[in-house]
Amino acid sequence: MIESGSIISYLEMCAEENVNLQRGMNYKLNSGFSIILMSVRPGAPYADRIEDEGKTLIYEGHDIAFKQGGPH
């Protein structure tokens, strides 16, 4: 079992859940959990963030293609 807060690779995540995770939101996997893949690193294309000491997740619409000058 992977400990909460651990940093693991994509392949380790897929092996732990026994699924091929897709970008974005992955709902009700084999374990019954849902997984949200996001980036909070500087320069990430979306302004995803975690607030309130980990209690609130701000997640932008990743299902819409991001195009410079296009709709957001």
Beta strands, then each sheet from edge to edge (+ up, - down):
strand 1: 25-26
strand 2: 35-36
strand 3: 49-51
strand 4: 56-58
sheet 1: 1+ 2-
sheet 2: 3+ 4-
end
